[in-house]
Amino acid sequence: MTEVLLIVGMMVVTFGVRYPVLALLGRIEIPQRLQRALRFVPVAVLSALAAPLSVIADGQWFVSFHNPAFAGSVAAVVVAVVSRHLLLTMATGMLVFVLVKLFY
């Protein structure tokens, strides 16, 4: 029962935080400059979550191409900058991660 209450509580909090913003978006016109800036929020949040995981292993800094997460991240960033293709970026990052994990 505790798990069910926890899930329902998380649902209520998530809905309570997001609904007012979505309800106001239909009534308020957001400036173009702010709309352009908000497009980068998901990428910034994902980067902020992934960056520490890429350079820290077992609680220690591990900035090396022998670190599978770091190598995959670097490969993914290079492919993303060059190709701007999301699927290719993800596939490259995962492939490099697996190859480094297998060979080191």
Sine and cosine of phi, psi and omega as CSV:
sin_phi,cos_phi,sin_psi,cos_psi,sin_omega,cos_omega
0.00,0.00,-0.55,0.84,0.00,-1.00
-0.88,0.47,-0.66,0.75,-0.01,-1.00
-0.90,0.44,-0.65,0.76,0.00,-1.00
-0.90,0.44,-0.71,0.71,0.03,-1.00
-0.89,0.45,-0.61,0.79,0.03,-1.00
-0.90,0.44,-0.71,0.70,0.00,-1.00
-0.90,0.43,-0.70,0.72,0.03,-1.00
-0.89,0.45,-0.66,0.75,0.04,-1.00
-0.88,0.47,-0.69,0.73,0.03,-1.00
-0.90,0.44,-0.61,0.79,0.02,-1.00
-0.90,0.44,-0.70,0.72,-0.01,-1.00
-0.90,0.44,-0.70,0.71,0.00,-1.00
-0.90,0.43,-0.72,0.70,0.00,-1.00
-0.88,0.48,-0.72,0.69,0.01,-1.00
-0.90,0.44,-0.68,0.73,-0.03,-1.00
-0.89,0.45,-0.51,0.86,0.00,-1.00
-0.99,0.16,-0.60,0.80,-0.11,-0.99
-1.00,0.03,-0.56,0.83,-0.10,-0.99
-0.88,0.48,-0.72,0.69,0.00,-1.00
-0.85,0.53,-0.62,0.78,0.01,-1.00
-0.91,0.42,-0.73,0.69,0.00,-1.00
-0.91,0.41,-0.60,0.80,0.02,-1.00
-0.91,0.41,-0.61,0.79,0.00,-1.00
-0.96,0.27,-0.46,0.89,-0.04,-1.00
-0.87,0.49,-0.52,0.86,0.01,-1.00
-0.96,0.27,-0.32,0.95,-0.08,-1.00
-0.96,-0.29,-0.35,0.94,-0.06,-1.00
-0.91,-0.41,0.67,-0.75,0.07,-1.00
-1.00,-0.03,0.84,-0.54,-0.02,-1.00
-1.00,0.01,0.73,-0.68,0.02,-1.00
-0.86,0.51,0.53,-0.85,-0.02,-1.00
-0.83,0.56,-0.65,0.76,-0.04,-1.00
-0.88,0.47,-0.66,0.75,0.03,-1.00
-0.93,0.37,-0.63,0.78,0.04,-1.00
-0.87,0.49,-0.69,0.73,0.03,-1.00
-0.89,0.45,-0.65,0.76,0.00,-1.00
-0.91,0.41,-0.63,0.77,-0.03,-1.00
-0.92,0.39,-0.37,0.93,0.05,-1.00
-0.90,0.44,-0.41,0.91,-0.05,-1.00
-1.00,-0.01,-0.09,1.00,-0.03,-1.00
-0.87,0.49,-0.76,0.65,-0.01,-1.00
-0.86,0.51,-0.66,0.75,0.00,-1.00
-0.91,0.41,-0.65,0.76,0.00,-1.00
-0.91,0.41,-0.67,0.74,0.00,-1.00
-0.92,0.40,-0.71,0.71,0.02,-1.00
-0.88,0.48,-0.67,0.74,0.03,-1.00
-0.90,0.45,-0.67,0.75,0.00,-1.00
-0.91,0.42,-0.52,0.86,0.04,-1.00
-0.98,0.19,-0.62,0.79,-0.11,-0.99
-0.99,0.13,-0.54,0.84,-0.09,-1.00
-0.85,0.53,-0.76,0.65,0.01,-1.00
-0.89,0.45,-0.56,0.83,0.01,-1.00
-0.93,0.37,-0.40,0.91,-0.03,-1.00
-0.99,0.16,-0.43,0.90,-0.10,-0.99
-0.92,-0.40,-0.05,1.00,0.01,-1.00
-0.85,-0.52,0.81,-0.59,0.05,-1.00
-0.76,-0.65,0.78,-0.63,-0.02,-1.00
0.82,0.57,0.59,0.80,0.06,-1.00
0.98,0.20,0.09,1.00,-0.02,-1.00
-0.84,-0.54,0.51,-0.86,0.10,-0.99
-0.89,0.45,0.74,-0.67,0.00,-1.00
-0.62,-0.79,0.96,0.29,-0.01,-1.00
-1.00,-0.08,1.00,-0.01,-0.05,-1.00
-0.39,-0.92,0.46,-0.89,0.05,-1.00
-0.97,0.26,-0.04,1.00,0.16,-0.99
-0.99,0.13,-0.20,0.98,0.08,-1.00
-1.00,0.07,0.92,-0.38,-0.06,-1.00
-0.84,0.54,-0.64,0.77,-0.02,-1.00
-0.92,0.40,-0.67,0.75,0.01,-1.00
-0.91,0.41,-0.73,0.69,0.00,-1.00
-0.88,0.48,-0.69,0.72,0.03,-1.00
-0.91,0.42,-0.62,0.78,0.02,-1.00
-0.91,0.41,-0.70,0.71,0.01,-1.00
-0.89,0.46,-0.71,0.71,0.02,-1.00
-0.87,0.48,-0.68,0.74,-0.01,-1.00
-0.90,0.43,-0.66,0.75,0.00,-1.00
-0.90,0.43,-0.68,0.73,0.01,-1.00
-0.88,0.47,-0.73,0.68,-0.01,-1.00
-0.91,0.42,-0.63,0.78,0.01,-1.00
-0.89,0.45,-0.68,0.73,-0.02,-1.00
-0.92,0.38,-0.66,0.75,-0.06,-1.00
-0.97,0.24,-0.73,0.68,-0.16,-0.99
-0.99,-0.14,-0.47,0.88,-0.10,-0.99
0.83,0.56,0.56,0.83,-0.02,-1.00
-0.89,-0.45,0.92,-0.39,-0.14,-0.99
-0.88,0.47,-0.75,0.66,-0.05,-1.00
-0.90,0.44,-0.68,0.74,0.04,-1.00
-0.90,0.44,-0.63,0.78,0.03,-1.00
-0.89,0.46,-0.75,0.67,-0.01,-1.00
-0.90,0.43,-0.69,0.72,-0.02,-1.00
-0.89,0.45,-0.67,0.75,0.01,-1.00
-0.91,0.42,-0.72,0.69,0.02,-1.00
-0.86,0.51,-0.70,0.71,0.01,-1.00
-0.92,0.38,-0.65,0.76,0.01,-1.00
-0.89,0.46,-0.72,0.69,0.02,-1.00
-0.90,0.44,-0.66,0.75,0.04,-1.00
-0.84,0.55,-0.77,0.64,-0.04,-1.00
-0.90,0.43,-0.69,0.73,-0.01,-1.00
-0.89,0.46,-0.69,0.72,0.02,-1.00
-0.91,0.41,-0.64,0.76,0.01,-1.00
-0.89,0.46,-0.63,0.78,-0.02,-1.00
-0.95,0.31,-0.63,0.78,-0.15,-0.99
-0.99,-0.14,-0.12,0.99,0.02,-1.00
-0.83,-0.55,0.00,0.00,0.00,0.00
